[in-house]
Amino acid sequence: MNRILIVVLLAALIITGLYLNRSKIIRFGFRPTSTDVKEGTTQEKAGSDIEVIAQNLNIPWEIVFLPARSGEASEMLVTERPGNLLKIGASKETIKIEGVAHIGEGGLLGLALHPDFSRNGFLYLYLTSKEGGQVTNRVERYRLEGNRLFDKKIIVAGIKGSANHDGGRIRFGPDGFLYVTTGDAEQQNLAQDKISLNGKILRVKDDGTGLEIYSYGHRNPQGLAWDDKGRLWATEHGPSGLQTGFDELNLIQKGQNYGWPVIRGDQTKSGMVTPVIQSGSTDTWAPAGLVYLNGSLFFGGLRGESLYRAEILAGDKVNLKEHFKNEFGRIRAVVLGPDNYLYISTSNTDGRGKVQTGDDKIIRINPEIFKE
């Protein structure tokens, strides 16, 4: 009898231990995996500080976190370029977005929640579509209830689209306005055209009124973030092909011209702004998602296959370092979770990457590992 009691107690302890461990790692209802942690790499050394929390995704582009309800785990919303909005928690739900045209780099791209989302349920999407045989981009607003979207409203339209250079990042700034990055749609002259919405960073009220060009002279900006001083930073793709390189990290000021296609790299011209840092002609970052944390800007590198950290120094200079070089592959989204961990997405299934087991993934990273 005593032996049976001991066995029962041991089994109870094991089950309790497993449950506590599960509760520890599934903070947001996701089940992390470690199938792709490579021996001897930064991932392997960091252990549980780096966790794959979602995998087998189809070209994920953006990640946002829904506000956690009392007593419940947070959930993620993830856009997939072919036109799916995923809601990932204890399970994964798929919301198909109508009207998305997945053409080249275009498709379902940016995603943002209204600053008062908990009250109004508004979410915003940047997407590519086909209208009258023409490829265009636009920003739409919906109201999210459960796993369904209602009350579609066009917030920004008339952005030219193309197979390349569609921009697509959207973010609400500390001023309560929505900021939108647009590419030049492979028509370089549009970036300098103040009538065109292309090659710009736009700013608009949450209801779509008051649209203005915040900055111009951009080729293909894909990252937006504000630092602790309220200043706006942006990442931007430089030229490709024979003139590859000259990717940029810019400090954005309202009304300024950032030079494309007139200047690139460290070139200067009166009335145009050169980047704070650029990759030069021998390196390519293909920078994407951008986030600010603890004095540094973190951004993803697609072709660079790295997570870049730009530590902001005195005089608005930055010290750039790269992490996870060639370990995860192409990195697209970089966001800060409600737990103050970094969340990144891979983009290896977009036709330009080397697909690894489980791609594409969302990976959770403890920023403490970057402290020196």
C-alpha positions as CSV (number, residue, x, y, z in Angstrom):
1,M,0.0,0.0,0.0
2,N,2.8,2.4,0.9
3,R,4.5,1.6,-2.4
4,I,1.4,2.5,-4.3
5,L,1.0,5.8,-2.3
6,I,4.7,6.7,-3.1
7,V,4.2,6.0,-6.8
8,V,1.0,8.2,-6.9
9,L,2.8,11.0,-5.1
10,L,5.7,10.8,-7.5
11,A,3.4,10.9,-10.5
12,A,1.6,13.9,-9.1
13,L,4.9,15.7,-8.6
14,I,6.0,15.0,-12.2
15,I,2.6,16.2,-13.6
16,T,2.8,19.3,-11.4
17,G,6.3,20.1,-12.6
18,L,5.3,19.6,-16.2
19,Y,2.4,22.0,-15.8
20,L,4.4,24.6,-14.1
21,N,7.0,24.4,-16.8
22,R,4.4,24.7,-19.5
23,S,2.9,27.7,-17.7
24,K,6.3,29.3,-17.7
25,I,7.0,29.1,-21.3
26,I,3.6,29.5,-22.8
27,R,3.2,33.1,-21.7
28,F,0.9,34.1,-24.5
29,G,-0.8,30.8,-25.3
30,F,1.9,29.8,-27.8
31,R,3.9,26.6,-27.7
32,P,7.6,27.3,-28.4
33,T,9.7,24.7,-30.1
34,S,13.5,24.3,-30.2
35,T,13.8,22.1,-33.3
36,D,15.9,24.6,-35.2
37,V,18.4,25.7,-32.5
38,K,21.8,25.0,-33.9
39,E,24.6,23.6,-31.8
40,G,27.4,26.1,-31.1
41,T,25.4,29.1,-32.3
42,T,24.1,32.1,-30.4
43,Q,20.8,30.3,-30.2
44,E,22.2,27.2,-28.5
45,K,24.2,29.3,-26.0
46,A,21.2,31.4,-25.1
47,G,19.1,28.4,-24.3
48,S,15.5,29.3,-23.3
49,D,16.2,33.0,-23.9
50,I,15.5,32.3,-27.6
51,E,12.3,30.4,-28.4
52,V,10.4,29.6,-31.5
53,I,6.8,30.3,-30.6
54,A,5.0,29.8,-34.0
55,Q,6.1,28.1,-37.1
56,N,5.0,26.8,-40.5
57,L,3.7,30.3,-41.4
58,N,3.2,31.5,-45.0
59,I,5.4,34.7,-45.5
60,P,4.5,36.5,-42.3
61,W,4.9,40.2,-42.6
62,E,3.8,42.0,-39.4
63,I,3.1,41.1,-35.8
64,V,1.0,42.9,-33.2
65,F,-0.2,41.9,-29.8
66,L,-3.8,42.2,-28.7
67,P,-4.4,43.6,-25.2
68,A,-4.7,40.9,-22.7
69,R,-8.1,40.4,-21.0
70,S,-8.2,39.9,-17.3
71,G,-7.0,36.4,-16.4
72,E,-6.3,35.5,-20.0
73,A,-3.1,35.2,-22.1
74,S,-2.2,37.8,-24.8
75,E,-2.8,36.8,-28.4
76,M,-0.9,37.8,-31.5
77,L,-2.2,39.0,-34.8
78,V,0.1,38.2,-37.8
79,T,-0.3,39.2,-41.4
80,E,0.7,36.7,-44.1
81,R,1.5,38.2,-47.5
82,P,-0.9,36.0,-49.5
83,G,-3.8,37.6,-47.7
84,N,-4.3,35.9,-44.3
85,L,-4.7,37.6,-41.0
86,L,-3.7,35.1,-38.3
87,K,-4.9,35.2,-34.7
88,I,-2.6,33.1,-32.7
89,G,-3.2,32.1,-29.0
90,A,-4.0,28.8,-27.6
91,S,-5.0,27.9,-31.1
92,K,-4.5,29.5,-34.5
93,E,-7.4,31.1,-36.4
94,T,-7.2,32.4,-39.9
95,I,-9.2,35.4,-41.2
96,K,-9.1,35.8,-45.0
97,I,-8.8,39.4,-46.2
98,E,-10.7,39.9,-49.4
99,G,-9.2,41.9,-52.2
100,V,-5.6,41.1,-51.5
101,A,-3.4,40.7,-54.6
102,H,-0.2,38.8,-53.8
103,I,2.0,40.2,-56.5
104,G,5.8,40.0,-56.0
105,E,6.6,41.9,-52.8
106,G,3.0,43.1,-52.6
107,G,0.1,41.5,-50.7
108,L,-1.1,41.8,-47.1
109,L,1.6,43.8,-45.4
110,G,1.3,46.2,-42.5
111,L,-0.9,46.0,-39.5
112,A,-1.6,48.4,-36.6
113,L,-4.0,48.6,-33.7
114,H,-5.8,51.8,-32.8
115,P,-4.3,53.4,-29.7
116,D,-7.8,53.0,-28.1
117,F,-8.3,49.5,-29.5
118,S,-9.6,48.1,-26.2
119,R,-12.6,50.4,-26.5
120,N,-13.2,50.6,-30.3
121,G,-11.7,47.4,-31.7
122,F,-10.2,49.2,-34.7
123,L,-7.3,47.6,-36.6
124,Y,-5.6,48.9,-39.8
125,L,-4.2,46.9,-42.7
126,Y,-1.9,47.9,-45.6
127,L,-2.6,45.8,-48.6
128,T,-2.0,45.4,-52.3
129,S,-4.9,45.0,-54.7
130,K,-5.8,45.1,-58.4
131,E,-8.2,47.7,-59.6
132,G,-9.1,48.2,-63.2
133,G,-6.0,46.2,-64.2
134,Q,-3.8,48.5,-62.1
135,V,-1.8,47.4,-59.1
136,T,-2.5,49.7,-56.1
137,N,-1.9,49.8,-52.4
138,R,-4.2,51.1,-49.7
139,V,-4.9,51.3,-46.0
140,E,-8.1,49.8,-44.7
141,R,-9.7,50.0,-41.2
142,Y,-11.8,47.2,-39.7
143,R,-13.4,46.5,-36.3
144,L,-12.3,43.2,-34.8
145,E,-14.8,41.1,-32.9
146,G,-13.7,37.7,-31.9
147,N,-12.4,36.1,-35.1
148,R,-14.3,38.3,-37.5
149,L,-13.8,41.7,-39.1
150,F,-16.6,44.3,-39.6
151,D,-17.2,47.8,-40.8
152,K,-14.5,48.1,-43.5
153,K,-13.4,51.6,-44.2
154,I,-10.8,52.9,-46.7
155,I,-8.3,55.2,-44.8
156,V,-5.8,55.9,-47.6
157,A,-6.1,55.0,-51.3
158,G,-4.3,55.9,-54.5
159,I,-0.9,54.5,-53.6
160,K,0.6,53.0,-56.8
161,G,1.7,49.4,-56.5
162,S,4.1,47.1,-58.2
163,A,5.8,43.8,-57.9
164,N,8.5,45.5,-56.0
165,H,8.9,48.6,-53.8
166,D,5.5,48.7,-52.1
167,G,6.6,49.9,-48.6
168,G,3.8,48.8,-46.3
169,R,4.7,49.6,-42.7
170,I,2.1,51.3,-40.7
171,R,2.4,52.6,-37.1
172,F,0.5,54.9,-34.8
173,G,2.9,57.6,-33.4
174,P,2.9,59.2,-30.0
175,D,0.9,62.0,-31.5
176,G,-2.0,59.7,-32.2
177,F,-1.7,59.9,-36.0
178,L,-1.2,56.9,-38.3
179,Y,2.1,56.9,-40.2
180,V,2.4,54.9,-43.5
181,T,5.5,54.0,-45.5
182,T,5.1,53.8,-49.3
183,G,7.6,52.7,-51.9
184,D,8.3,54.2,-55.3
185,A,6.6,51.3,-57.1
186,E,9.6,51.0,-59.3
187,Q,9.1,54.5,-60.7
188,Q,11.9,56.5,-59.1
189,N,10.6,59.9,-60.1
190,L,7.6,59.5,-57.9
191,A,9.7,59.8,-54.7
192,Q,10.4,63.5,-55.6
193,D,6.9,64.2,-56.8
194,K,5.0,66.0,-54.0
195,I,1.7,65.2,-55.6
196,S,2.3,61.4,-55.6
197,L,1.8,59.4,-52.5
198,N,4.6,57.1,-53.5
199,G,8.2,57.1,-52.1
200,K,6.9,58.8,-48.9
201,I,6.1,58.6,-45.3
202,L,2.5,59.7,-44.9
203,R,0.6,60.8,-41.8
204,V,-3.1,60.7,-41.5
205,K,-5.8,60.9,-38.8
206,D,-7.3,57.6,-37.5
207,D,-10.5,58.2,-39.5
208,G,-8.6,58.8,-42.8
209,T,-8.9,62.6,-42.8
210,G,-6.0,65.1,-42.8
211,L,-3.7,63.0,-45.1
212,E,-0.3,64.7,-45.5
213,I,3.1,63.9,-46.8
214,Y,5.3,63.8,-43.7
215,S,8.6,63.2,-45.6
216,Y,9.6,62.3,-49.2
217,G,12.5,61.2,-51.3
218,H,12.2,57.6,-50.1
219,R,12.8,54.4,-52.2
220,N,11.2,51.7,-50.2
221,P,11.0,52.3,-46.4
222,Q,9.8,49.4,-44.4
223,G,10.5,50.2,-40.7
224,L,9.2,52.9,-38.4
225,A,10.0,53.5,-34.7
226,W,10.0,56.3,-32.2
227,D,12.8,56.6,-29.6
228,D,12.4,57.7,-26.0
229,K,12.7,61.4,-27.1
230,G,9.7,61.0,-29.4
231,R,11.8,61.1,-32.6
232,L,10.9,59.1,-35.6
233,W,13.4,56.7,-37.2
234,A,12.9,54.7,-40.4
235,T,14.7,51.9,-42.3
236,E,14.9,52.1,-46.1
237,H,16.0,49.7,-48.8
238,G,18.7,51.0,-51.1
239,P,19.2,50.1,-54.8
240,S,19.4,46.5,-56.1
241,G,20.9,44.9,-59.1
242,L,24.3,46.2,-60.2
243,Q,24.1,49.2,-57.9
244,T,23.1,47.1,-54.8
245,G,23.7,48.4,-51.3
246,F,23.2,51.9,-49.7
247,D,20.5,50.7,-47.4
248,E,19.6,53.4,-44.9
249,L,18.7,54.2,-41.3
250,N,17.2,57.6,-41.2
251,L,16.1,60.1,-38.5
252,I,12.9,61.5,-40.0
253,Q,11.9,65.2,-39.7
254,K,8.6,66.5,-41.0
255,G,8.8,68.0,-44.5
256,Q,12.3,66.9,-45.3
257,N,13.6,65.3,-48.5
258,Y,15.6,62.1,-48.1
259,G,17.1,62.3,-51.5
260,W,16.0,59.3,-53.6
261,P,16.8,58.9,-56.4
262,V,19.0,62.0,-56.6
263,I,21.5,61.1,-53.9
264,R,22.4,57.8,-52.2
265,G,24.8,56.6,-49.5
266,D,26.7,59.5,-48.0
267,Q,26.2,61.8,-51.0
268,T,25.0,65.3,-50.2
269,K,22.9,67.9,-51.9
270,S,21.4,71.1,-50.6
271,G,17.9,70.6,-49.3
272,M,18.3,66.8,-49.0
273,V,19.0,64.7,-45.9
274,T,21.7,62.0,-45.8
275,P,21.1,58.9,-43.6
276,V,22.4,58.6,-40.1
277,I,24.1,55.3,-41.2
278,Q,24.1,53.4,-44.5
279,S,25.4,50.1,-45.6
280,G,27.7,51.3,-48.3
281,S,28.2,49.7,-51.8
282,T,29.7,46.4,-50.6
283,D,27.1,45.4,-48.0
284,T,23.3,44.9,-48.2
285,W,21.0,44.8,-45.2
286,A,17.6,45.0,-47.0
287,P,16.3,46.4,-43.7
288,A,12.7,45.8,-42.7
289,G,10.9,46.0,-39.3
290,L,12.2,48.4,-36.7
291,V,11.7,48.8,-33.0
292,Y,13.3,51.0,-30.2
293,L,14.4,49.5,-26.9
294,N,16.7,50.7,-24.1
295,G,18.7,53.2,-26.2
296,S,19.0,51.0,-29.3
297,L,17.2,50.5,-32.5
298,F,16.7,46.9,-33.6
299,F,15.9,46.1,-37.2
300,G,15.6,43.0,-39.3
301,G,17.8,42.3,-42.3
302,L,16.3,40.3,-45.2
303,R,19.2,39.9,-47.5
304,G,21.6,40.6,-44.6
305,E,20.0,37.7,-42.7
306,S,20.7,39.4,-39.4
307,L,19.1,41.2,-36.5
308,Y,20.8,44.6,-36.5
309,R,21.2,46.6,-33.3
310,A,22.0,50.4,-33.8
311,E,23.0,51.8,-30.4
312,I,22.1,55.6,-30.4
313,L,25.2,57.6,-29.4
314,A,25.7,61.3,-28.7
315,G,25.1,63.6,-31.7
316,D,22.6,61.1,-33.2
317,K,25.4,58.8,-34.3
318,V,24.8,55.1,-34.0
319,N,27.0,52.1,-33.3
320,L,25.8,49.2,-35.5
321,K,26.2,45.5,-34.6
322,E,24.7,42.4,-36.2
323,H,23.4,39.4,-34.4
324,F,22.3,35.8,-35.5
325,K,24.1,36.2,-38.8
326,N,22.8,33.5,-41.2
327,E,21.2,31.6,-38.3
328,F,17.5,32.3,-38.8
329,G,17.7,33.4,-42.4
330,R,15.8,36.4,-43.7
331,I,14.3,38.5,-40.9
332,R,11.3,40.7,-41.6
333,A,9.2,41.9,-38.6
334,V,10.8,43.1,-35.3
335,V,8.4,44.1,-32.5
336,L,8.4,44.5,-28.8
337,G,6.0,42.2,-26.9
338,P,4.1,43.0,-23.8
339,D,6.7,41.1,-21.8
340,N,9.4,43.4,-23.1
341,Y,10.9,40.6,-25.2
342,L,11.7,41.0,-28.9
343,Y,9.7,39.1,-31.4
344,I,11.0,38.6,-34.9
345,S,9.6,36.8,-38.0
346,T,11.5,35.0,-40.7
347,S,10.8,35.4,-44.4
348,N,12.4,32.4,-45.9
349,T,9.3,31.2,-47.8
350,D,9.0,34.3,-49.9
351,G,11.0,32.8,-52.8
352,R,14.3,34.6,-51.9
353,G,15.4,32.6,-48.9
354,K,16.7,29.2,-48.0
355,V,13.8,27.4,-46.3
356,Q,14.7,25.8,-43.0
357,T,12.6,23.2,-41.1
358,G,9.5,24.8,-39.8
359,D,9.7,28.0,-41.8
360,D,8.4,30.5,-41.6
361,K,8.7,31.2,-37.9
362,I,8.1,33.8,-35.1
363,I,10.9,33.8,-32.6
364,R,10.9,35.3,-29.1
365,I,14.2,36.8,-27.8
366,N,15.2,38.0,-24.4
367,P,16.9,41.3,-25.0
368,E,19.1,40.8,-21.9
369,I,21.4,38.6,-24.1
370,F,22.5,41.8,-25.9
371,K,23.8,43.4,-22.8
372,E,27.6,43.7,-22.7
